[in-house]
Amino acid sequence: MFLFHQGVLWMLIATFFFSLMGTFVKLGGENFTPTELVFYRSSISLVFIMLVMRWSNVSYSSNYMKLHLTRSVIGFISLLFFFYAINHLPLSTAISLNYTSPLFLGLLMPLILKRKVKKGLFLSVMIGFVGVFFILKPTFENHNYFPGLIGLISGLGAAMAYLFVTQLGQLKEPVLRTIFYFTLISTICSGIMMLSGEVSPIQFKYMLVLLGLGVSATIAQIAITKAYLVGNTLGNAGLSYLTIIFTTLIGVVWFDEFIDWKTALGILLIIISVVFASKK
């Protein structure tokens, strides 16, 4: 029971700071490409994580490098797709599509973690994807087919990454080491991609945006990794819907985004399905 409540606390922290991260990505998208934002987000986090690891005497060596590499590559691709969706869709829409991850979790758990899932979960998944349809419909009506699909794929990638995090937790891998390899791989991959094209200049007014992006992402990453290591996988995933609520409010208040009834209904259906799925 204590571990469940501890996981809930970590998820609450994670959802708040992921909302802030999405806000900084939206702000940074005015000057930087998604690849550049992933690089700055990852490299800033990498520095913080390395300092904390040194202070905590956590070593870099691991007996599960293949699992770390798989989790990190999938996490990087999901993050890149997620940032792309944020820069091309309303903030609430991009976040909602990414946070279909608990629905994908329910489908992937029997395959990867070899866990049995109750039949009621599939009803939750159906409700959730009806919600996805309502979110994507106005997106497709505006001919934003590609960003919408990219946002949905980012949710699938996030689900796969969280399952590998759960596996690493079962193997008693330290939280900081898991995050270290994710930020390291993301920094290297995004850095190579970024240098292959034209690099956007860093103006002074965007320095705080990049710093805020890195710090909020680091706190959120530590919190969500900790949550999946100590809590119930689906239970914690269900709480991720709070990020949708936080970012919807931010999008309306800060970015003057308009939420039509189809999108609002879709968000509501996803929230209902995720909450229901977390009880299965």
Backbone as JSON, one array per atom type, in Angstrom:
{
  "sequence": "MFLFHQGVLWMLIATFFFSLMGTFVKLGGENFTPTELVFYRSSISLVFIMLVMRWSNVSYSSNYMKLHLTRSVIGFISLLFFFYAINHLPLSTAISLNYTSPLFLGLLMPLILKRKVKKGLFLSVMIGFVGVFFILKPTFENHNYFPGLIGLISGLGAAMAYLFVTQLGQLKEPVLRTIFYFTLISTICSGIMMLSGEVSPIQFKYMLVLLGLGVSATIAQIAITKAYLVGNTLGNAGLSYLTIIFTTLIGVVWFDEFIDWKTALGILLIIISVVFASKK",
  "N": [[0.83, -1.21, 0.0], [1.93, 1.23, 0.8], [3.89, 1.55, -1.15], [2.29, 1.92, -3.38], [1.01, 4.37, -2.82], [3.28, 5.94, -2.71], [4.09, 5.77, -5.34], [1.95, 7.13, -6.52], [2.35, 9.73, -5.55], [4.8, 10.39, -6.77], [3.93, 10.32, -9.42], [2.15, 12.47, -9.5], [3.9, 14.62, -9.16], [5.4, 14.24, -11.48], [3.49, 14.64, -13.56], [2.84, 17.34, -13.28], [5.29, 18.65, -13.83], [5.81, 17.67, -16.37], [3.82, 18.96, -17.74], [4.74, 21.58, -17.57], [7.08, 21.22, -19.05], [6.03, 20.67, -21.62], [4.94, 23.17, -22.13], [7.24, 24.79, -22.3], [8.41, 23.6, -24.54], [6.57, 24.31, -26.49], [6.9, 27.1, -26.45], [9.61, 27.26, -27.13], [9.51, 26.26, -29.67], [9.1, 28.31, -31.4], [11.54, 29.19, -32.26], [13.3, 27.06, -32.45], [13.99, 23.81, -33.9], [12.24, 20.62, -33.56], [14.19, 18.59, -33.18], [16.39, 20.05, -32.23], [15.32, 20.99, -29.83], [14.95, 18.59, -28.46], [17.63, 17.89, -28.17], [18.69, 20.01, -26.51], [17.02, 19.71, -24.29], [17.73, 17.11, -23.49], [20.54, 17.21, -23.15], [20.9, 19.13, -21.13], [19.54, 17.87, -19.06], [21.17, 15.64, -18.86], [23.57, 16.64, -17.8], [22.71, 17.46, -15.23], [21.88, 14.96, -14.2], [24.27, 13.49, -14.2], [25.75, 14.9, -12.3], [24.19, 14.46, -10.0], [24.38, 11.69, -9.86], [27.08, 11.36, -9.31], [27.21, 12.6, -6.83], [25.58, 10.9, -5.42], [26.93, 8.55, -5.54], [26.42, 6.63, -7.54], [27.1, 4.2, -9.89], [28.08, 3.98, -13.4], [28.16, 1.6, -14.72], [26.49, -1.36, -15.85], [24.7, -4.44, -15.83], [22.81, -4.82, -17.67], [22.87, -3.68, -20.24], [21.86, -3.94, -22.86], [19.1, -3.84, -22.48], [18.88, -1.27, -21.4], [19.75, 0.2, -23.62], [17.8, -0.4, -25.55], [15.46, 0.64, -24.29], [16.24, 3.33, -24.22], [16.63, 4.14, -26.91], [14.06, 3.77, -28.0], [12.69, 5.51, -26.31], [13.89, 7.93, -27.05], [13.07, 8.25, -29.76], [10.31, 8.4, -29.36], [10.19, 10.75, -27.84], [11.16, 12.66, -29.65], [9.16, 12.56, -31.63], [7.03, 13.39, -30.06], [7.72, 16.06, -29.39], [7.66, 17.13, -31.93], [4.94, 16.91, -32.52], [3.86, 18.66, -30.6], [4.77, 21.09, -31.57], [3.32, 21.38, -33.87], [0.66, 21.05, -33.45], [-2.26, 22.0, -31.47], [-1.47, 22.5, -28.0], [-2.88, 20.99, -26.05], [-4.0, 18.97, -27.64], [-1.75, 17.59, -28.68], [-0.59, 16.67, -26.3], [-2.64, 15.04, -25.34], [-2.73, 13.0, -27.28], [-0.19, 11.88, -26.96], [-0.47, 10.94, -24.39], [-1.99, 8.71, -24.63], [-0.61, 6.59, -23.95], [-1.08, 4.93, -21.57], [-3.19, 3.36, -22.51], [-2.05, 1.9, -24.6], [-0.23, 0.61, -23.0], [-1.79, -1.24, -21.61], [-2.35, -3.02, -23.65], [0.15, -3.92, -24.38], [1.35, -5.04, -22.14], [0.73, -7.86, -21.69], [2.31, -8.96, -23.71], [5.0, -8.1, -23.38], [5.64, -7.98, -20.58], [4.51, -10.3, -19.86], [2.13, -10.51, -18.43], [-1.15, -11.27, -17.3], [-4.14, -9.77, -18.44], [-7.21, -8.36, -17.51], [-10.4, -8.83, -19.11], [-12.02, -6.57, -19.15], [-10.33, -4.47, -19.55], [-9.94, -4.15, -22.25], [-12.29, -2.97, -23.09], [-11.91, -0.47, -21.96], [-9.76, 0.36, -23.53], [-10.99, 0.52, -26.04], [-12.84, 2.61, -25.58], [-11.03, 4.63, -25.09], [-9.73, 4.9, -27.57], [-11.82, 5.7, -29.15], [-12.03, 8.22, -28.14], [-9.57, 9.18, -29.08], [-10.19, 9.25, -31.79], [-12.09, 11.34, -31.88], [-10.43, 13.44, -31.14], [-8.58, 13.46, -33.22], [-10.19, 13.92, -35.43], [-11.01, 16.75, -35.81], [-8.41, 17.57, -36.21], [-7.64, 16.23, -38.56], [-9.52, 17.34, -40.25], [-8.48, 19.82, -40.56], [-6.43, 19.19, -42.15], [-4.13, 18.29, -40.9], [-2.87, 15.75, -40.96], [-0.42, 14.29, -40.75], [1.04, 15.37, -38.4], [-0.85, 14.61, -36.45], [-0.88, 11.78, -36.55], [1.79, 11.32, -35.91], [1.84, 12.26, -33.28], [0.2, 10.35, -32.07], [1.71, 8.03, -32.46], [3.84, 8.67, -30.83], [2.73, 8.26, -28.36], [2.47, 5.46, -28.33], [5.18, 4.78, -28.41], [6.02, 5.86, -25.96], [4.64, 4.21, -24.19], [5.89, 1.73, -24.64], [8.47, 2.38, -23.79], [8.03, 2.87, -21.05], [7.35, 0.32, -20.19], [9.76, -1.02, -20.45], [11.18, 0.41, -18.56], [9.87, -0.46, -16.29], [10.68, -3.15, -16.32], [13.43, -2.81, -15.88], [13.31, -1.8, -13.32], [12.38, -4.03, -11.95], [14.63, -5.51, -12.09], [16.2, -4.26, -10.3], [17.64, -1.99, -11.03], [19.19, 1.17, -10.56], [17.35, 4.26, -10.36], [18.55, 6.65, -11.29], [20.56, 5.71, -12.98], [19.1, 4.54, -15.03], [17.82, 6.79, -16.12], [20.07, 8.22, -16.87], [21.22, 6.8, -19.07], [19.17, 7.05, -20.9], [19.04, 9.88, -21.32], [21.64, 10.25, -22.23], [21.79, 8.73, -24.66], [19.76, 10.04, -26.05], [20.83, 12.62, -26.22], [23.14, 12.19, -27.79], [22.06, 11.09, -30.2], [20.21, 13.1, -31.05], [21.98, 15.21, -31.21], [23.7, 14.46, -33.33], [21.82, 14.44, -35.42], [21.05, 17.1, -35.36], [23.41, 18.5, -36.03], [23.69, 17.77, -38.62], [22.23, 19.46, -40.13], [21.16, 22.91, -40.44], [21.93, 24.87, -37.66], [19.97, 26.51, -35.3], [20.37, 29.86, -34.12], [21.02, 30.75, -30.68], [19.13, 32.92, -29.08], [19.13, 35.47, -26.56], [16.7, 35.76, -25.19], [15.62, 33.27, -25.35], [17.13, 31.65, -23.77], [16.33, 31.24, -21.11], [14.05, 29.8, -21.62], [15.07, 27.4, -22.69], [16.56, 26.53, -20.49], [14.52, 26.23, -18.61], [13.11, 24.2, -19.91], [14.96, 22.07, -19.8], [15.32, 21.72, -16.99], [12.68, 21.27, -15.99], [12.06, 18.97, -17.45], [13.97, 17.21, -16.44], [13.26, 16.93, -13.71], [10.68, 15.9, -14.05], [11.27, 13.52, -15.41], [12.79, 12.08, -13.56], [10.85, 11.78, -11.57], [8.77, 10.32, -12.88], [10.08, 8.0, -13.62], [10.79, 7.0, -11.13], [8.23, 6.57, -10.15], [7.28, 4.47, -11.79], [9.02, 2.54, -11.01], [8.5, 2.02, -8.3], [5.77, 1.88, -7.98], [2.41, 0.77, -8.94], [2.1, -0.36, -12.22], [-0.06, 0.09, -14.18], [-1.75, 1.53, -12.52], [-0.3, 3.85, -11.83], [0.08, 4.83, -14.39], [-2.49, 5.56, -15.03], [-2.84, 7.93, -13.66], [-1.58, 9.73, -15.24], [-3.28, 11.21, -16.79], [-3.71, 13.64, -15.64], [-1.83, 15.39, -16.64], [-2.91, 16.02, -19.11], [-5.1, 17.59, -18.35], [-3.8, 19.72, -17.02], [-2.22, 20.81, -19.14], [-4.17, 21.46, -21.01], [-5.49, 23.58, -19.75], [-3.33, 25.36, -19.6], [-2.86, 25.73, -22.34], [-5.21, 27.04, -23.18], [-5.27, 29.36, -21.53], [-2.64, 30.51, -21.71], [-1.73, 30.25, -24.4], [-3.92, 30.94, -25.86], [-5.5, 28.98, -27.11], [-8.11, 27.36, -28.88], [-10.56, 25.14, -27.86], [-12.53, 22.9, -29.39], [-15.78, 21.23, -29.38], [-15.53, 18.57, -30.17], [-12.84, 17.91, -29.75], [-12.73, 18.38, -26.99], [-14.53, 16.43, -26.07], [-13.16, 14.15, -26.89], [-10.82, 14.3, -25.3], [-12.0, 14.01, -22.79], [-13.06, 11.39, -23.0], [-10.69, 9.91, -23.25], [-9.54, 10.4, -20.75], [-11.47, 9.2, -19.07], [-11.28, 6.53, -19.94], [-8.62, 5.92, -19.36], [-8.54, 6.19, -16.56], [-10.34, 4.17, -15.91], [-8.97, 1.99, -16.97], [-6.74, 1.9, -15.33], [-7.66, 0.66, -13.11], [-7.84, -1.92, -13.68]],
  "CA": [[0.0, 0.0, 0.0], [2.81, 2.4, 0.87], [4.53, 1.72, -2.44], [1.3, 2.48, -4.31], [0.86, 5.8, -2.54], [4.53, 6.59, -3.09], [4.03, 5.89, -6.78], [0.99, 8.19, -6.84], [3.01, 11.01, -5.27], [5.78, 10.63, -7.84], [3.2, 10.61, -10.65], [1.62, 13.83, -9.39], [5.04, 15.51, -9.45], [5.76, 14.07, -12.89], [2.49, 15.24, -14.45], [2.95, 18.8, -13.2], [6.48, 19.12, -14.51], [5.66, 17.38, -17.8], [3.0, 20.05, -18.28], [5.65, 22.7, -17.76], [7.97, 20.88, -20.15], [5.28, 20.9, -22.85], [4.82, 24.62, -22.31], [8.54, 25.29, -22.78], [8.59, 23.1, -25.9], [5.73, 25.16, -27.34], [7.56, 28.4, -26.53], [10.87, 27.11, -27.85], [9.23, 25.92, -31.06], [9.11, 29.53, -32.21], [12.9, 29.46, -32.72], [14.09, 25.84, -32.6], [13.35, 22.61, -34.46], [12.03, 19.57, -32.54], [15.46, 17.91, -32.92], [17.19, 20.93, -31.37], [14.7, 21.02, -28.5], [15.29, 17.32, -27.82], [19.05, 17.97, -27.79], [18.87, 20.88, -25.35], [16.33, 19.07, -23.18], [18.47, 15.93, -23.06], [21.9, 17.55, -22.69], [20.79, 19.81, -19.83], [19.19, 16.82, -18.11], [22.34, 14.77, -18.71], [24.5, 17.28, -16.87], [22.14, 17.36, -13.88], [21.88, 13.56, -13.77], [25.65, 13.08, -13.91], [26.13, 15.51, -11.03], [23.48, 13.76, -8.93], [24.94, 10.34, -9.76], [28.37, 11.47, -8.62], [26.93, 12.93, -5.44], [24.92, 9.74, -4.81], [27.81, 7.39, -5.72], [25.79, 5.63, -8.42], [28.03, 3.9, -10.98], [27.52, 3.95, -14.75], [28.19, 0.24, -15.23], [25.25, -2.11, -15.69], [24.67, -5.77, -16.43], [21.64, -4.88, -18.55], [23.09, -2.61, -21.22], [20.97, -4.12, -24.0], [17.79, -3.35, -22.08], [19.01, 0.19, -21.31], [19.86, 0.74, -24.98], [16.48, -0.53, -26.18], [14.59, 1.62, -23.67], [16.7, 4.68, -24.53], [16.37, 4.43, -28.32], [12.61, 3.92, -28.15], [12.33, 6.74, -25.61], [14.35, 9.06, -27.86], [12.18, 8.4, -30.92], [9.02, 8.87, -28.84], [10.36, 12.15, -27.41], [11.28, 13.47, -30.87], [7.82, 12.63, -32.22], [6.21, 14.16, -29.14], [8.06, 17.48, -29.56], [7.17, 17.52, -33.26], [3.49, 17.08, -32.43], [3.59, 19.87, -29.83], [5.06, 22.26, -32.39], [2.45, 21.44, -35.05], [-0.73, 20.88, -33.02], [-2.54, 22.65, -30.18], [-0.77, 21.83, -26.91], [-3.74, 19.98, -25.43], [-4.17, 17.85, -28.58], [-0.5, 16.84, -28.72], [-0.42, 15.99, -25.02], [-3.66, 13.98, -25.25], [-2.31, 11.9, -28.14], [0.96, 11.23, -26.32], [-0.89, 10.28, -23.15], [-2.69, 7.45, -24.87], [0.34, 5.54, -23.56], [-1.65, 3.91, -20.69], [-4.01, 2.44, -23.29], [-1.1, 0.99, -25.24], [0.36, -0.2, -21.93], [-2.69, -2.35, -21.34], [-2.25, -3.98, -24.75], [1.52, -4.43, -24.49], [1.79, -5.75, -20.93], [0.76, -9.32, -21.85], [3.34, -9.35, -24.66], [6.35, -7.81, -22.91], [5.81, -8.37, -19.18], [3.89, -11.61, -19.69], [1.09, -10.41, -17.4], [-2.52, -11.42, -17.77], [-4.93, -8.55, -18.32], [-8.64, -8.66, -17.48], [-11.11, -8.5, -20.35], [-12.58, -5.23, -19.07], [-9.35, -3.5, -20.01], [-10.11, -3.92, -23.68], [-13.36, -1.98, -23.2], [-11.26, 0.81, -21.68], [-8.97, 0.71, -24.7], [-11.92, 0.93, -27.1], [-13.33, 3.94, -25.23], [-9.91, 5.56, -25.26], [-9.45, 5.16, -28.98], [-12.92, 6.52, -29.64], [-11.59, 9.56, -27.77], [-8.53, 9.55, -30.03], [-10.87, 9.58, -33.04], [-12.68, 12.68, -31.76], [-9.34, 14.42, -31.12], [-7.94, 13.52, -34.53], [-11.12, 14.35, -36.47], [-10.78, 18.15, -36.17], [-7.04, 17.7, -36.71], [-7.65, 15.8, -39.95], [-10.32, 18.3, -41.0], [-7.57, 20.93, -40.86], [-5.39, 18.6, -42.97], [-2.93, 18.02, -40.11], [-2.83, 14.29, -40.83], [0.88, 13.79, -40.32], [1.3, 15.65, -36.98], [-1.75, 13.84, -35.61], [-0.39, 10.41, -36.48], [3.07, 11.35, -35.19], [1.5, 12.38, -31.87], [-0.32, 9.06, -31.62], [2.84, 7.1, -32.41], [4.64, 9.02, -29.66], [2.09, 7.6, -27.23], [2.86, 4.06, -28.39], [6.59, 4.71, -28.02], [6.12, 6.12, -24.52], [4.17, 3.0, -23.5], [6.95, 0.73, -24.73], [9.58, 2.82, -22.94], [7.64, 2.68, -19.64], [7.41, -1.1, -19.89], [11.17, -1.35, -20.25], [11.54, 0.99, -17.27], [9.34, -1.4, -15.28], [11.57, -4.3, -16.31], [14.67, -2.4, -15.22], [13.01, -1.7, -11.89], [12.31, -5.39, -11.42], [16.02, -5.99, -12.03], [16.86, -3.45, -9.26], [18.5, -0.96, -11.59], [18.95, 2.49, -9.95], [16.59, 5.22, -11.17], [19.46, 7.6, -11.93], [21.27, 5.04, -14.09], [18.13, 4.39, -16.11], [17.65, 8.1, -16.75], [21.35, 8.61, -17.46], [21.4, 6.22, -20.4], [18.16, 7.65, -21.77], [19.47, 11.23, -21.69], [22.88, 10.13, -23.0], [21.45, 8.29, -26.02], [18.97, 11.11, -26.68], [21.74, 13.72, -26.53], [24.0, 11.79, -28.9], [21.27, 10.94, -31.42], [19.69, 14.4, -31.47], [23.14, 16.04, -31.57], [24.11, 14.07, -34.69], [20.78, 14.9, -36.34], [21.06, 18.56, -35.37], [24.6, 18.98, -36.71], [23.59, 17.45, -40.05], [21.5, 20.55, -40.76], [21.48, 24.26, -39.97], [21.63, 25.03, -36.24], [19.34, 27.8, -35.0], [21.11, 30.63, -33.11], [20.36, 30.86, -29.38], [18.95, 34.3, -28.64], [19.13, 35.6, -25.1], [15.35, 35.59, -24.63], [15.27, 31.85, -25.35], [18.0, 30.9, -22.86], [15.52, 30.81, -19.98], [13.13, 28.76, -22.11], [15.83, 26.16, -22.77], [16.89, 26.12, -19.12], [13.26, 25.74, -18.03], [12.83, 22.93, -20.57], [15.86, 21.06, -19.26], [15.08, 21.49, -15.56], [11.37, 20.65, -15.81], [12.13, 17.62, -18.0], [14.76, 16.38, -15.53], [12.43, 16.62, -12.54], [9.59, 15.01, -14.49], [11.82, 12.21, -15.76], [13.13, 11.39, -12.3], [9.61, 11.45, -10.87], [8.01, 9.27, -13.54], [10.87, 6.76, -13.53], [10.62, 6.53, -9.76], [6.85, 6.08, -10.02], [7.15, 3.16, -12.43], [9.86, 1.58, -10.3], [8.0, 1.69, -6.96], [4.32, 1.81, -7.93], [1.68, -0.12, -9.82], [2.31, 0.14, -13.59], [-1.27, 0.68, -14.74], [-2.29, 2.5, -11.57], [0.44, 5.1, -12.01], [-0.18, 5.32, -15.74], [-3.8, 6.19, -15.02], [-2.74, 9.3, -13.14], [-0.96, 10.6, -16.23], [-4.3, 12.06, -17.41], [-3.62, 14.98, -15.04], [-1.06, 16.22, -17.55], [-3.85, 16.51, -20.13], [-5.87, 18.68, -17.75], [-2.9, 20.86, -16.79], [-1.81, 21.45, -20.39], [-5.35, 22.06, -21.64], [-5.66, 24.88, -19.1], [-2.22, 26.22, -20.03], [-3.07, 26.07, -23.74], [-6.3, 28.01, -23.29], [-4.93, 30.6, -20.84], [-1.37, 31.08, -22.13], [-1.56, 30.3, -25.85], [-5.2, 31.31, -26.46], [-5.95, 27.9, -27.96], [-9.54, 27.09, -28.83], [-10.9, 23.72, -27.76], [-13.89, 22.67, -29.87], [-16.48, 20.19, -28.61], [-15.02, 17.25, -30.54], [-11.58, 17.71, -29.03], [-13.04, 18.3, -25.56], [-15.13, 15.11, -25.85], [-12.09, 13.18, -27.04], [-9.99, 14.37, -24.1], [-12.79, 13.44, -21.69], [-13.14, 9.94, -23.19], [-9.38, 9.35, -22.94], [-9.38, 10.46, -19.3], [-12.34, 8.16, -18.5], [-10.76, 5.2, -20.28], [-7.37, 5.7, -18.64], [-8.88, 5.97, -15.15], [-10.94, 2.84, -15.84], [-7.91, 1.01, -17.27], [-5.82, 1.83, -14.2], [-8.25, -0.17, -12.08], [-7.92, -3.3, -14.18]],
  "C": [[0.86, 1.25, 0.0], [3.47, 2.67, -0.48], [3.58, 2.31, -3.46], [1.15, 3.97, -4.1], [2.12, 6.57, -2.9], [4.56, 6.78, -4.61], [3.08, 6.99, -7.22], [1.62, 9.56, -6.64], [4.0, 11.36, -6.37], [5.07, 10.96, -9.15], [2.61, 12.01, -10.65], [2.71, 14.86, -9.71], [5.38, 15.46, -10.93], [4.78, 14.79, -13.82], [2.58, 16.76, -14.45], [4.14, 19.3, -14.01], [6.5, 18.73, -15.99], [4.79, 18.43, -18.47], [3.85, 21.29, -18.53], [6.59, 22.45, -18.93], [7.28, 21.12, -21.5], [5.13, 22.36, -23.17], [6.11, 25.21, -22.87], [8.84, 24.81, -24.2], [7.79, 23.97, -26.88], [6.37, 26.53, -27.53], [8.84, 28.33, -27.35], [10.68, 26.8, -29.32], [9.18, 27.13, -31.98], [10.48, 29.77, -32.84], [13.7, 28.2, -33.03], [13.27, 24.72, -33.24], [13.12, 21.6, -33.34], [13.33, 18.83, -32.19], [16.33, 18.74, -31.98], [16.63, 20.96, -29.96], [14.98, 19.72, -27.75], [16.74, 17.33, -27.36], [19.25, 18.8, -26.54], [18.2, 20.29, -24.1], [17.17, 17.94, -22.61], [19.84, 16.28, -22.49], [21.88, 18.25, -21.34], [20.45, 18.78, -18.75], [20.39, 15.92, -17.82], [23.33, 15.34, -17.71], [24.0, 17.17, -15.44], [22.22, 15.93, -13.35], [23.28, 13.1, -13.41], [26.14, 13.66, -12.58], [25.47, 14.79, -9.85], [24.03, 12.35, -8.75], [26.28, 10.36, -9.03], [28.17, 11.74, -7.14], [26.35, 11.72, -4.7], [25.75, 8.45, -4.92], [27.14, 6.25, -6.5], [26.7, 5.43, -9.63], [27.3, 3.87, -12.32], [27.4, 2.52, -15.28], [26.89, -0.49, -14.91], [25.38, -3.47, -16.36], [23.54, -5.92, -17.45], [21.71, -3.79, -19.61], [22.15, -2.73, -22.42], [19.58, -3.58, -23.69], [17.8, -1.82, -21.96], [19.02, 0.81, -22.71], [18.51, 0.71, -25.68], [15.52, 0.51, -25.64], [14.94, 3.04, -24.13], [16.4, 5.06, -25.98], [14.88, 4.64, -28.57], [12.14, 5.21, -27.49], [12.72, 7.97, -26.4], [13.41, 9.32, -29.04], [10.81, 8.94, -30.47], [9.09, 10.34, -28.46], [10.42, 13.07, -28.63], [9.91, 13.64, -31.54], [6.9, 13.5, -31.37], [6.45, 15.66, -29.31], [7.59, 17.98, -30.91], [5.67, 17.8, -33.2], [3.13, 18.36, -31.68], [3.77, 21.11, -30.69], [4.11, 22.41, -33.58], [0.96, 21.28, -34.71], [-0.98, 21.75, -31.8], [-1.94, 21.83, -29.05], [-1.61, 20.72, -26.3], [-3.93, 18.75, -26.32], [-2.93, 16.97, -28.6], [-0.3, 16.04, -27.43], [-1.4, 14.82, -24.91], [-3.27, 12.77, -26.09], [-1.13, 11.15, -27.54], [0.54, 10.44, -25.1], [-1.95, 9.21, -23.39], [-1.81, 6.29, -24.44], [-0.25, 4.53, -22.57], [-2.54, 2.91, -21.42], [-3.13, 1.42, -24.01], [-0.44, 0.07, -24.2], [-0.48, -1.44, -21.67], [-2.61, -3.43, -22.41], [-0.89, -4.65, -24.8], [1.96, -5.26, -23.3], [1.77, -7.27, -21.09], [1.9, -9.8, -22.74], [4.75, -9.21, -24.1], [6.59, -8.27, -21.48], [5.18, -9.71, -18.86], [2.86, -11.61, -18.55], [-0.28, -10.58, -18.02], [-3.3, -10.14, -17.5], [-6.41, -8.92, -18.39], [-9.32, -8.15, -18.75], [-11.66, -7.07, -20.34], [-11.63, -4.17, -19.56], [-9.55, -3.17, -21.48], [-11.28, -2.98, -23.96], [-12.8, -0.59, -22.96], [-10.49, 1.28, -22.9], [-9.86, 1.19, -25.84], [-12.47, 2.32, -26.84], [-12.25, 4.98, -25.49], [-9.66, 5.89, -26.71], [-10.62, 5.82, -29.7], [-12.59, 7.99, -29.34], [-10.51, 10.06, -28.71], [-9.15, 9.97, -31.36], [-11.44, 11.0, -32.99], [-11.6, 13.76, -31.72], [-8.74, 14.58, -32.52], [-8.87, 14.06, -35.61], [-10.97, 15.84, -36.81], [-9.38, 18.39, -36.7], [-6.98, 17.33, -38.18], [-8.46, 16.76, -40.82], [-9.49, 19.52, -41.38], [-6.37, 20.46, -41.67], [-4.06, 18.45, -42.22], [-2.8, 16.51, -39.86], [-1.52, 13.83, -40.19], [1.18, 14.11, -38.86], [0.41, 14.85, -36.05], [-1.29, 12.4, -35.44], [0.93, 10.33, -35.73], [2.82, 11.45, -33.68], [1.0, 11.08, -31.29], [0.8, 8.03, -31.5], [3.73, 7.39, -31.2], [4.06, 8.39, -28.4], [2.44, 6.12, -27.17], [4.31, 3.89, -27.94], [6.78, 4.92, -26.52], [5.69, 4.9, -23.72], [5.25, 1.93, -23.51], [8.12, 1.09, -23.82], [9.26, 2.58, -21.47], [7.67, 1.2, -19.25], [8.85, -1.55, -19.66], [11.69, -0.76, -18.94], [11.07, 0.08, -16.14], [10.23, -2.63, -15.18], [12.88, -3.98, -15.61], [14.48, -2.27, -13.73], [12.95, -3.06, -11.24], [13.69, -6.01, -11.28], [16.86, -5.17, -11.05], [17.88, -2.46, -9.81], [18.18, 0.39, -10.95], [18.21, 3.43, -10.91], [17.53, 6.13, -11.95], [20.19, 6.97, -13.11], [20.34, 4.88, -15.29], [17.94, 5.7, -16.87], [18.92, 8.54, -17.45], [21.48, 8.08, -18.87], [20.37, 6.77, -21.38], [18.6, 9.04, -22.24], [20.75, 11.2, -22.51], [22.59, 9.76, -24.45], [20.68, 9.39, -26.75], [19.85, 12.29, -27.07], [22.6, 13.4, -27.74], [23.22, 11.74, -30.22], [20.76, 12.29, -31.94], [20.82, 15.33, -31.88], [23.62, 15.74, -32.97], [23.11, 14.57, -35.72], [20.82, 16.42, -36.47], [22.23, 19.11, -36.18], [24.58, 18.69, -38.21], [22.84, 18.52, -40.83], [21.97, 21.9, -40.23], [21.02, 24.42, -38.52], [21.09, 26.43, -35.98], [20.16, 28.54, -33.94], [20.31, 30.74, -31.81], [20.31, 32.33, -28.97], [18.79, 34.34, -27.13], [17.75, 35.31, -24.51], [14.92, 34.13, -24.58], [16.12, 31.03, -24.38], [17.23, 30.39, -21.65], [14.53, 29.72, -20.38], [13.84, 27.41, -22.16], [16.2, 25.63, -21.39], [15.65, 25.55, -18.43], [12.88, 24.39, -18.6], [13.67, 21.81, -19.96], [15.57, 20.7, -17.81], [13.74, 20.78, -15.34], [11.36, 19.21, -16.33], [12.9, 16.69, -17.06], [13.95, 15.96, -14.31], [11.32, 15.65, -12.91], [10.1, 13.61, -14.78], [12.19, 11.41, -14.52], [11.86, 10.91, -11.61], [8.87, 10.29, -11.54], [8.76, 7.93, -13.53], [10.74, 6.15, -12.15], [9.23, 5.93, -9.57], [6.69, 4.68, -10.61], [8.02, 2.1, -11.77], [9.23, 1.13, -8.98], [6.49, 1.47, -6.93], [3.73, 0.77, -8.85], [1.7, 0.44, -11.24], [1.07, 0.81, -14.16], [-1.87, 1.73, -13.82], [-1.62, 3.85, -11.73], [0.18, 5.7, -13.39], [-1.52, 6.04, -15.8], [-3.77, 7.63, -14.55], [-2.14, 10.27, -14.17], [-1.98, 11.53, -16.91], [-4.29, 13.47, -16.83], [-2.81, 15.93, -15.93], [-1.94, 16.81, -18.63], [-4.63, 17.7, -19.59], [-5.01, 19.92, -17.57], [-2.58, 21.58, -18.1], [-2.99, 22.04, -21.16], [-5.6, 23.45, -21.07], [-4.57, 25.85, -19.54], [-2.43, 26.67, -21.47], [-4.13, 27.14, -23.94], [-5.89, 29.37, -22.72], [-3.7, 31.28, -21.44], [-1.29, 31.27, -23.64], [-2.85, 30.64, -26.59], [-5.7, 30.25, -27.45], [-7.44, 27.66, -27.77], [-9.78, 25.59, -28.81], [-12.34, 23.52, -28.21], [-14.5, 21.47, -29.15], [-15.97, 18.79, -28.94], [-13.73, 16.93, -29.79], [-11.83, 17.55, -27.54], [-13.63, 16.93, -25.21], [-14.07, 14.02, -25.94], [-11.19, 13.13, -25.83], [-10.7, 13.72, -22.92], [-12.85, 11.92, -21.79], [-11.8, 9.27, -22.87], [-9.15, 9.32, -21.44], [-10.19, 9.35, -18.64], [-11.74, 6.77, -18.75], [-9.49, 4.9, -19.53], [-7.62, 5.43, -17.17], [-9.46, 4.57, -14.97], [-9.89, 1.76, -16.05], [-6.97, 0.83, -16.08], [-6.36, 0.97, -13.07], [-8.29, -1.64, -12.48], [-6.69, -4.09, -13.79]]
}
